[in-house]
Amino acid sequence: MKKVFAIIALMGVFTFGMTQSVSAQDEEAVDTAAAQVDSAAAAEAPAEEAAATEEVAADEEVLEETGFYKGVKKKFIEGDAGFMALVSVALILGLAFCIERIIYLSLSKVNSNKMIVEIEDALLNKKNLEAAKEIARDTRGPIASIFYQGLLRMDEGAEQVEKTVVAYGAVQASALEKNCSWITLFIGMAPSLGFLGTVFGMVQAFDDIQKAGDISPTVVAGGMKVALLTTIFGIIVALVLQVFYNYILAEIEGLTTKMEDSTISLLDIVAKYNLKK
C-alpha cells in the first residue's frame, strides 16, 4: 500500500509540475504574441502616417485644381457677366461651326486613287459604263460626286464631260467652304466684344472718379479690372477660333487639290475610252 501511495504521490507531483510548466509556457506565448502585436502596430503606425500624408497631399492637389477653376470663374464674373457672356456665346457658336466643318471634311476624305483605278478598269478593260457609274455612286465624298456627274455625260462627248466636271467641281468646292464665313465672323466679333467691355470699364472708372472726387488707385481699380479682363478673354477666344479656322482652310485646300488632280485623271480616262470605242 505504501508503494501505491508513493507512486500516486509521485504522479501527482509530476502532473502538478507539468501543469505549471504548461501554464508558464502559455503565459510566455501570450506575452510573445502581445509583443509581436505591439511591434506590428508600431511598424504600421509610420505606414498609416505616410498614407495619411499622401491623402492630405492628394487633397491639397484637388483643392489647388478646384482653386484654379474657381479663380477662372471669379475672374469671369469680375469681368462683368454681361460682356463676358457675349464673348462666351461667340466662343461656343464659333466652336460649333468649326466642329461641323471638321466632321464634314473628315467624311469627305476617301481613297481617291483606289476609286480611279476601279473606274478605269471598268471602263477600259471591261468596257462597262454602268459598273463605273455604280462605283462612283457608292463612294462618298466630293471627288466621287464629280466622277459620277462626268460619267453621266459620257455619251455626250468628251467636251460635254469636261464642262460638267468643271461646273460641278465649283459647286463641290463651294460646299467645302460652307459656314466658314460664320467662323470668321466670330473670330472678329470676340475681340470686338472684349474691346467694347474695355470701353465700358473705362467709362465706369471715370464715373467712379467723378462720384468720389478722387483719382486714387482704389477708385479706378474696379473699372480698369473690367476693361482688362474682357479684353483678355476676347483675345483668347479669337486665338482659339483662329487655330481651328486655319486647320479647316488647310483641309479644304488639300481636298481641292485632290479634286483637281482627280478631274484631270477622269478626263484622261474618258479620252482613252472614246478612242477604244
C-alpha positions as CSV (number, residue, x, y, z in Angstrom):
1,M,0.0,0.0,0.0
2,K,2.8,2.4,0.9
3,K,4.3,1.8,-2.6
4,V,0.9,2.5,-4.2
5,F,0.5,5.8,-2.2
6,A,4.1,6.7,-3.0
7,I,3.5,6.1,-6.7
8,I,0.3,8.1,-6.6
9,A,2.1,10.9,-4.8
10,L,4.9,11.0,-7.3
11,M,2.4,11.0,-10.2
12,G,0.5,13.9,-8.5
13,V,3.7,15.9,-8.1
14,F,4.8,15.2,-11.7
15,T,1.3,16.2,-13.0
16,F,1.3,19.4,-11.0
17,G,4.8,20.2,-12.3
18,M,3.7,19.6,-15.9
19,T,0.7,21.8,-15.4
20,Q,2.8,24.6,-14.0
21,S,5.3,24.2,-16.9
22,V,2.5,24.4,-19.5
23,S,0.9,27.4,-17.8
24,A,4.3,29.1,-17.8
25,Q,4.8,28.3,-21.5
26,D,1.3,29.6,-22.3
27,E,2.0,32.8,-20.4
28,E,5.3,33.2,-22.3
29,A,3.4,32.6,-25.6
30,V,0.8,35.2,-24.8
31,D,3.5,37.7,-23.8
32,T,5.4,37.0,-27.1
33,A,2.2,37.4,-29.2
34,A,1.4,40.6,-27.4
35,A,4.9,41.9,-28.1
36,Q,4.6,41.0,-31.7
37,V,1.3,42.8,-31.9
38,D,2.8,45.8,-30.3
39,S,5.8,45.8,-32.7
40,A,3.4,45.3,-35.7
41,A,1.3,48.2,-34.5
42,A,4.4,50.3,-34.1
43,A,5.5,49.3,-37.6
44,E,2.1,50.1,-39.1
45,A,2.0,53.5,-37.4
46,P,4.5,55.1,-39.8
47,A,2.8,53.5,-42.8
48,E,-0.5,54.9,-41.7
49,E,1.1,58.3,-41.1
50,A,2.6,58.1,-44.6
51,A,-0.7,57.1,-46.1
52,A,-2.4,59.9,-44.3
53,T,0.3,62.3,-45.6
54,E,-0.3,61.1,-49.2
55,E,-4.0,61.6,-48.8
56,V,-3.5,65.1,-47.5
57,A,-1.2,65.9,-50.4
58,A,-3.8,64.5,-52.9
59,D,-6.5,66.6,-51.2
60,E,-4.3,69.6,-51.5
61,E,-3.8,69.0,-55.2
62,V,-7.5,68.6,-55.7
63,L,-8.0,71.9,-53.8
64,E,-5.4,73.6,-55.9
65,E,-7.2,72.4,-59.1
66,T,-10.5,73.4,-57.7
67,G,-9.0,76.7,-56.8
68,F,-7.8,77.3,-60.4
69,Y,-11.3,76.7,-61.8
70,K,-12.7,78.9,-59.0
71,G,-10.2,81.6,-59.9
72,V,-11.2,81.5,-63.6
73,K,-14.8,81.6,-62.6
74,K,-14.1,84.5,-60.3
75,K,-12.3,86.5,-63.0
76,F,-15.1,85.7,-65.4
77,I,-17.6,87.3,-63.0
78,E,-15.4,90.2,-62.2
79,G,-15.1,91.0,-65.9
80,D,-18.7,92.0,-66.0
81,A,-21.0,89.0,-66.6
82,G,-22.9,90.7,-69.4
83,F,-19.9,91.3,-71.7
84,M,-18.2,88.0,-70.7
85,A,-21.3,86.1,-71.5
86,L,-21.4,87.6,-75.0
87,V,-17.7,86.5,-75.5
88,S,-18.6,83.0,-74.3
89,V,-21.5,82.8,-76.7
90,A,-19.1,83.8,-79.6
91,L,-16.7,81.0,-78.5
92,I,-19.5,78.4,-78.3
93,L,-21.0,79.2,-81.6
94,G,-17.6,79.5,-83.3
95,L,-16.5,76.1,-82.0
96,A,-19.8,74.6,-83.1
97,F,-19.3,75.7,-86.7
98,C,-15.6,74.6,-86.5
99,I,-16.6,71.1,-85.3
100,E,-19.2,70.8,-88.0
101,R,-16.7,71.7,-90.8
102,I,-14.1,69.4,-89.4
103,I,-16.5,66.5,-89.3
104,Y,-17.7,67.3,-92.9
105,L,-14.2,67.5,-94.2
106,S,-13.2,64.3,-92.5
107,L,-16.1,62.4,-94.1
108,S,-15.2,63.9,-97.5
109,K,-11.8,62.2,-97.4
110,V,-11.7,58.9,-99.4
111,N,-9.1,56.8,-101.1
112,S,-9.5,58.5,-104.5
113,N,-6.6,56.6,-106.1
114,K,-8.3,53.3,-105.5
115,M,-11.6,54.6,-106.9
116,I,-9.9,55.9,-110.0
117,V,-8.2,52.6,-110.6
118,E,-11.5,50.7,-110.2
119,I,-13.3,53.1,-112.6
120,E,-10.5,52.9,-115.2
121,D,-10.6,49.1,-115.0
122,A,-14.4,49.1,-115.5
123,L,-14.3,51.5,-118.5
124,L,-11.1,50.5,-120.3
125,N,-10.8,46.8,-119.6
126,K,-14.4,45.7,-119.0
127,K,-16.0,48.4,-121.1
128,N,-18.8,48.5,-118.6
129,L,-20.0,52.1,-118.1
130,E,-22.8,51.2,-115.7
131,A,-20.3,49.4,-113.4
132,A,-18.1,52.6,-113.4
133,K,-21.2,54.7,-112.5
134,E,-22.1,52.3,-109.7
135,I,-18.5,52.6,-108.3
136,A,-18.7,56.4,-108.3
137,R,-22.3,56.4,-106.9
138,D,-21.4,54.1,-104.0
139,T,-18.3,56.1,-102.9
140,R,-18.8,59.1,-100.6
141,G,-17.1,62.5,-101.0
142,P,-16.9,65.3,-103.5
143,I,-14.5,63.6,-105.8
144,A,-16.8,60.6,-106.3
145,S,-19.7,63.0,-106.9
146,I,-17.7,64.8,-109.6
147,F,-16.8,61.5,-111.3
148,Y,-20.5,60.4,-111.2
149,Q,-21.7,63.6,-112.9
150,G,-19.0,63.3,-115.5
151,L,-19.8,59.6,-116.2
152,L,-23.5,60.5,-116.7
153,R,-22.4,62.7,-119.7
154,M,-20.1,60.0,-121.3
155,D,-22.5,59.5,-124.2
156,E,-22.5,63.3,-125.0
157,G,-18.8,63.5,-125.8
158,A,-15.6,64.5,-124.0
159,E,-16.2,68.2,-124.3
160,Q,-19.5,67.9,-122.5
161,V,-18.0,65.8,-119.8
162,E,-15.3,68.4,-119.2
163,K,-17.8,71.2,-118.9
164,T,-19.9,69.2,-116.5
165,V,-16.9,68.2,-114.3
166,V,-15.7,71.8,-114.1
167,A,-19.1,73.2,-113.2
168,Y,-19.9,70.5,-110.7
169,G,-16.3,70.9,-109.2
170,A,-17.0,74.5,-108.5
171,V,-20.2,73.5,-106.7
172,Q,-18.4,71.0,-104.6
173,A,-15.6,73.5,-103.7
174,S,-18.2,76.0,-102.5
175,A,-19.8,73.2,-100.4
176,L,-16.4,72.6,-98.7
177,E,-16.2,76.3,-97.7
178,K,-19.8,76.4,-96.4
179,N,-20.1,78.1,-92.9
180,C,-16.5,79.3,-93.0
181,S,-17.8,82.9,-93.1
182,W,-19.6,82.4,-89.8
183,I,-16.3,81.3,-88.2
184,T,-14.5,84.4,-89.4
185,L,-17.5,86.5,-88.1
186,F,-17.0,85.1,-84.5
187,I,-13.2,85.5,-84.8
188,G,-13.7,89.2,-85.4
189,M,-16.6,89.5,-83.0
190,A,-14.8,88.1,-79.9
191,P,-12.1,90.7,-79.6
192,S,-14.5,93.4,-80.6
193,L,-16.8,92.4,-77.7
194,G,-13.8,92.4,-75.5
195,F,-12.8,95.9,-76.6
196,L,-16.4,97.0,-76.0
197,G,-16.1,95.7,-72.5
198,T,-12.9,97.7,-72.2
199,V,-14.6,100.9,-73.2
200,F,-17.4,100.2,-70.8
201,G,-14.9,99.6,-68.0
202,M,-13.1,102.8,-68.7
203,V,-16.4,104.7,-68.6
204,Q,-17.2,103.0,-65.3
205,A,-13.8,104.0,-63.9
206,F,-14.4,107.7,-64.9
207,D,-17.8,107.5,-63.3
208,D,-16.3,106.2,-60.1
209,I,-13.7,109.0,-60.1
210,Q,-16.4,111.6,-60.7
211,K,-18.5,110.2,-57.8
212,A,-15.6,110.0,-55.4
213,G,-14.0,113.3,-56.4
214,D,-10.6,111.5,-56.2
215,I,-8.4,109.7,-58.7
216,S,-6.9,107.3,-56.2
217,P,-6.0,103.7,-57.5
218,T,-8.7,102.2,-55.3
219,V,-11.4,104.1,-57.1
220,V,-10.1,103.4,-60.5
221,A,-9.3,99.7,-59.9
222,G,-12.8,98.3,-60.4
223,G,-13.4,99.8,-63.8
224,M,-9.9,99.0,-65.0
225,K,-10.3,95.4,-64.0
226,V,-13.5,95.1,-66.1
227,A,-11.6,96.7,-69.0
228,L,-8.6,94.4,-68.9
229,L,-10.5,91.1,-68.2
230,T,-12.9,91.5,-71.1
231,T,-10.1,92.3,-73.5
232,I,-8.1,89.2,-72.3
233,F,-11.0,86.8,-72.7
234,G,-12.0,88.3,-76.1
235,I,-8.4,87.8,-77.5
236,I,-8.2,84.3,-76.1
237,V,-11.4,83.3,-77.8
238,A,-10.3,84.8,-81.1
239,L,-7.0,82.9,-80.9
240,V,-8.7,79.6,-80.3
241,L,-11.1,80.0,-83.2
242,Q,-8.3,81.2,-85.4
243,V,-6.3,78.0,-84.9
244,F,-9.4,75.9,-85.8
245,Y,-10.1,78.1,-88.8
246,N,-6.6,77.8,-90.2
247,Y,-6.8,74.0,-89.8
248,I,-10.1,73.9,-91.7
249,L,-8.6,76.1,-94.5
250,A,-5.7,73.7,-94.8
251,E,-8.0,70.7,-95.1
252,I,-10.1,72.5,-97.8
253,E,-7.0,73.3,-99.8
254,G,-5.9,69.7,-99.7
255,L,-9.3,68.4,-100.8
256,T,-9.5,71.0,-103.6
257,T,-6.1,69.9,-104.9
258,K,-7.2,66.3,-104.9
259,M,-10.4,67.2,-106.7
260,E,-8.4,69.0,-109.5
261,D,-6.0,66.1,-109.9
262,S,-8.8,63.6,-110.0
263,T,-10.7,65.6,-112.6
264,I,-7.6,65.5,-114.9
265,S,-7.5,61.8,-114.4
266,L,-11.1,61.4,-115.3
267,L,-10.7,63.4,-118.5
268,D,-7.8,61.2,-119.5
269,I,-9.9,58.1,-118.8
270,V,-12.7,59.5,-120.9
271,A,-10.3,60.3,-123.8
272,K,-8.9,56.7,-123.7
273,Y,-12.4,55.2,-123.5
274,N,-13.6,57.2,-126.6
275,L,-10.5,56.0,-128.6
276,K,-11.3,52.4,-127.9
277,K,-14.9,52.6,-129.0
